Amino acid sequence: MQLYIYTVTAVFGLCIGSFLNVVIYRLPKGTFFANARSLCPSCGRQLSWFDLIPVFSWLALRGQCRTCKANISPRYLIVELSAAGLAVGSLWRFGYTALSPLAFGALAILLAVALIDLDTMEIPDALVIALTPLAIAAIWAQPDVSWLSRVIGFFAVSLPMLGLTKLTDVWMGKEAFGGGDVKLIAVCGFLLGWQCVLAAMFIAILTGGGLSVYLLASGKSQRGAHIPFGPHLCFGVAAALFWGRQAIDLYLGLFGI
């Protein structure tokens, strides 16, 4: 029975991942994803239903369009598998509780945010808005995080980020963070509470800083070049959602607190 439930959850995750691929491709272009059929971006052929089966279609077509043989990015496959992993991971971590589907919904949105920001250097307001009702629903799904903690979490990271962004814009002529980053971490702060959002930001700075150092050291980037911070925020929030409290308890335990 357990295996059956996890299998169904994985299949559901694959379907959501297929939908996320559409959102990631169309939302930055301003195309409403529910109004048009899927097309091959190379030859424009309308895709049949059997070309849209998650994972299977990509593998059956060997990563190529059925008509023009243009390569289909393996990222479509990766997104579908990642969504399935997030669905199963949410069920494994939070069990048969209301927090499980809520966590998966939030993680699915964060996956779309991360990839769109990676592609365009922008975080769509529509996805931040979509995340908001899930953050509000977390009040009931995760009652052990207090109202006060959520309200503080909304401002705990977003306000310093906003202040730093304004200062760097005045002093250096460029913003440290984009407006989408600030809005995203504000909503995620309400979702997580102040302690876990601080952990999320710490992880984001750690991974973002590590990547920047690597890119500079390898000559793949120049000093002052802008890299999207959204993917690191999304990773930090995901990590904090799963293990934030455990990480905080472990850290405080090192000091006997």
HELIX and SHEET records of a PDB file:
HELIX    1   1 GLN A    2  ARG A   26  1                                  25    
HELIX    2   2 LEU A   27  LYS A   29  5                                   3    
HELIX    3   3 TRP A   49  ASP A   51  5                                   3    
HELIX    4   4 PHE A   56  ALA A   60  1                                   5    
HELIX    5   5 ARG A   75  PHE A   94  1                                  20    
HELIX    6   6 LEU A   99  THR A  120  1                                  22    
HELIX    7   7 ASP A  125  ALA A  141  1                                  17    
HELIX    8   8 TRP A  147  ALA A  156  1                                  10    
HELIX    9   9 SER A  158  MET A  172  1                                  15    
HELIX   10  10 GLY A  179  LEU A  192  1                                  14    
HELIX   11  11 TRP A  194  ALA A  217  1                                  24    
HELIX   12  12 GLY A  230  GLY A  253  1                                  24    
END                                                                             
